[in-house]
């Protein structure tokens, strides 16, 4: 499958590399076509690892992973060209964070979410929010943790969510997946990132996750 990864940071490179391991063709999109991290990633990834602009990547991908910083997501998606997104599944891993100080803050919360803003801005895109509650390495290999933990999906398109659940299960190895409901449920998982940040500092590790236990 041809897959687009928007964003050349740690999350984009980690997901992109995992997709290459699985035999997919992956194009990493950035603002600049010759973005140095994307060029280096593609060189290391081999013949099926490509790079280009956000527009190039969106046109290339049958499925699109948004791995841009939340603060840049809407601008990045505008640069893809609406026609290149139309009808496609957009797997949104971003969080609306201001990281300008050690105490992270959310730029969107409570009565709105970045997931919702993406869906409103691009109504013909099939947005599914997921993987934003874990570190990049755990996203693609939850077996790194000692026990099974949970990941969540939020989105309005039932078929798109079913496809994303299969991707999470069959490609990345997630066994415990909870469908939270519509895209408005992105609010809760996005706000969790502040607790994630505090936990990371408290336990000096990024490899942890939520496990839901019921009676």
PLY file of the C-alpha trace (Angstrom):
ply
format ascii 1.0
element vertex 215
property float x
property float y
property float z
element edge 214
property int vertex1
property int vertex2
end_header
0.00 0.00 0.00
1.09 3.58 -0.62
1.02 5.51 2.64
1.71 9.16 3.42
3.31 10.28 6.66
3.04 14.01 7.28
5.81 15.21 9.57
9.49 14.30 9.77
9.95 14.29 13.54
10.34 11.29 15.82
6.73 10.16 15.48
6.71 10.41 11.69
10.03 8.62 11.34
9.05 5.86 13.77
5.72 5.17 12.11
7.24 5.50 8.64
9.99 3.01 9.43
7.51 0.51 10.84
5.39 0.78 7.70
8.48 0.13 5.57
9.25 -2.98 7.63
5.75 -4.19 6.81
6.42 -3.83 3.09
4.54 -0.62 2.32
5.69 2.27 0.18
5.92 5.37 2.35
6.29 9.03 1.41
7.23 11.44 4.18
5.83 14.91 3.66
7.31 18.16 4.93
6.98 21.87 4.20
10.15 21.78 2.13
10.65 18.99 -0.39
14.30 18.49 0.60
13.69 18.58 4.35
16.97 17.21 5.83
15.42 14.78 8.36
13.08 13.40 5.68
15.90 13.05 3.16
18.06 11.21 5.72
15.15 8.95 6.70
14.45 8.05 3.06
18.12 7.35 2.36
18.26 4.93 5.27
14.87 3.39 4.46
15.68 2.21 0.96
13.83 2.21 -2.35
10.32 2.24 -0.85
11.05 5.27 1.35
10.25 8.52 -0.42
10.10 12.16 0.57
8.43 15.30 -0.74
6.20 18.19 0.21
2.99 17.82 2.19
1.14 18.05 -1.14
3.31 15.37 -2.76
2.78 13.00 0.15
-0.98 13.52 0.38
-1.37 12.88 -3.34
0.74 9.72 -3.02
-0.91 8.15 0.01
-3.94 5.90 0.01
-3.97 6.41 3.78
-2.43 9.40 5.53
-0.81 9.58 8.97
-0.72 13.05 10.48
2.42 13.16 12.62
2.94 16.92 12.56
3.11 18.99 15.72
-0.38 19.94 16.81
0.49 23.61 16.60
1.27 23.19 12.90
-1.31 20.58 11.90
-4.01 22.73 10.32
-1.48 24.76 8.34
0.24 21.57 7.17
-3.03 20.04 6.04
-3.93 23.21 4.14
-0.68 22.76 2.22
-1.64 19.25 1.11
-4.35 20.45 -1.26
-7.94 19.58 -0.38
-8.40 17.32 -3.42
-5.47 15.19 -2.27
-7.24 14.49 1.03
-10.78 13.99 -0.23
-12.27 10.65 0.78
-9.08 9.39 2.40
-8.55 8.16 5.95
-6.45 10.58 7.99
-4.98 8.94 11.08
-4.34 11.85 13.43
-1.69 11.27 16.11
-1.19 14.93 17.05
-1.86 16.87 20.25
-2.62 20.61 20.51
0.33 21.45 22.74
2.29 24.54 23.62
5.71 23.23 24.64
7.38 26.62 24.98
7.91 26.05 28.71
8.61 22.99 30.87
4.97 23.05 31.98
3.11 22.05 28.83
-0.29 23.62 28.14
-3.08 22.81 25.73
-3.98 25.34 23.06
-7.38 23.68 22.54
-9.39 21.92 25.26
-12.69 21.36 27.07
-15.33 22.26 24.45
-13.25 21.57 21.35
-10.32 19.46 20.14
-7.77 19.43 17.37
-9.40 16.31 15.99
-12.69 18.17 15.66
-11.02 21.20 14.12
-9.42 19.00 11.48
-12.76 17.35 10.68
-14.53 20.72 10.44
-11.80 22.21 8.24
-11.76 19.17 5.93
-15.28 17.69 6.01
-14.59 15.21 3.19
-11.63 13.68 5.02
-12.25 10.61 7.20
-10.49 11.66 10.39
-9.64 9.06 13.03
-7.83 10.16 16.18
-5.57 7.53 17.72
-2.11 6.78 19.15
-1.76 10.28 20.66
-1.73 8.87 24.20
1.56 6.97 23.89
5.20 7.53 23.01
6.20 6.93 19.38
8.03 3.66 20.07
5.01 2.25 21.90
2.71 3.34 19.06
4.21 0.78 16.69
5.23 -1.88 19.23
2.99 -2.08 22.30
4.68 -5.38 23.21
7.56 -3.27 24.54
5.42 -2.87 27.66
5.24 -5.65 30.23
1.46 -6.01 30.04
-1.26 -5.43 27.48
-2.51 -1.85 27.59
-5.17 0.10 25.76
-5.27 2.44 22.80
-8.27 4.49 21.70
-9.95 5.54 18.47
-12.25 8.52 17.92
-14.02 9.42 14.69
-17.35 9.92 12.96
-16.80 7.49 10.07
-17.54 3.95 11.26
-15.87 2.24 8.29
-12.76 4.41 8.63
-12.51 3.50 12.31
-12.85 -0.19 11.48
-9.97 0.14 9.01
-7.83 1.94 11.59
-8.60 -0.72 14.19
-7.32 -3.35 11.74
-4.17 -1.29 11.16
-3.58 -0.96 14.89
-4.15 -4.68 15.45
-2.58 -6.29 12.39
0.26 -3.89 11.61
1.25 -2.51 15.01
0.20 -5.35 17.33
-2.41 -3.64 19.50
-4.80 -6.14 21.09
-6.80 -3.85 23.40
-8.53 -1.12 21.37
-11.43 0.97 22.65
-13.71 2.88 20.27
-14.64 6.00 22.23
-17.22 7.24 19.72
-17.38 10.30 17.51
-14.61 12.75 16.78
-15.72 14.90 19.73
-14.25 12.24 22.02
-10.84 13.47 20.85
-11.20 16.05 23.63
-10.54 13.53 26.38
-7.56 11.79 24.80
-5.96 15.09 23.85
-6.33 16.47 27.38
-4.74 13.30 28.79
-1.40 14.37 27.31
-0.83 16.74 30.24
-1.05 13.81 32.66
1.20 11.81 30.33
3.80 14.59 30.53
3.62 14.67 34.33
3.92 10.90 34.54
6.93 10.88 32.24
8.69 13.33 34.53
7.65 11.46 37.68
8.77 7.98 36.58
11.64 9.07 34.29
10.39 6.96 31.39
8.37 7.42 28.22
7.45 3.75 27.91
4.16 3.48 29.76
0.47 3.50 28.93
-3.09 3.27 30.20
-4.57 -0.10 31.14
-8.33 -0.15 31.70
-9.39 -2.56 34.45
-13.05 -3.24 35.21
-14.83 -5.25 37.89
0 1
1 2
2 3
3 4
4 5
5 6
6 7
7 8
8 9
9 10
10 11
11 12
12 13
13 14
14 15
15 16
16 17
17 18
18 19
19 20
20 21
21 22
22 23
23 24
24 25
25 26
26 27
27 28
28 29
29 30
30 31
31 32
32 33
33 34
34 35
35 36
36 37
37 38
38 39
39 40
40 41
41 42
42 43
43 44
44 45
45 46
46 47
47 48
48 49
49 50
50 51
51 52
52 53
53 54
54 55
55 56
56 57
57 58
58 59
59 60
60 61
61 62
62 63
63 64
64 65
65 66
66 67
67 68
68 69
69 70
70 71
71 72
72 73
73 74
74 75
75 76
76 77
77 78
78 79
79 80
80 81
81 82
82 83
83 84
84 85
85 86
86 87
87 88
88 89
89 90
90 91
91 92
92 93
93 94
94 95
95 96
96 97
97 98
98 99
99 100
100 101
101 102
102 103
103 104
104 105
105 106
106 107
107 108
108 109
109 110
110 111
111 112
112 113
113 114
114 115
115 116
116 117
117 118
118 119
119 120
120 121
121 122
122 123
123 124
124 125
125 126
126 127
127 128
128 129
129 130
130 131
131 132
132 133
133 134
134 135
135 136
136 137
137 138
138 139
139 140
140 141
141 142
142 143
143 144
144 145
145 146
146 147
147 148
148 149
149 150
150 151
151 152
152 153
153 154
154 155
155 156
156 157
157 158
158 159
159 160
160 161
161 162
162 163
163 164
164 165
165 166
166 167
167 168
168 169
169 170
170 171
171 172
172 173
173 174
174 175
175 176
176 177
177 178
178 179
179 180
180 181
181 182
182 183
183 184
184 185
185 186
186 187
187 188
188 189
189 190
190 191
191 192
192 193
193 194
194 195
195 196
196 197
197 198
198 199
199 200
200 201
201 202
202 203
203 204
204 205
205 206
206 207
207 208
208 209
209 210
210 211
211 212
212 213
213 214
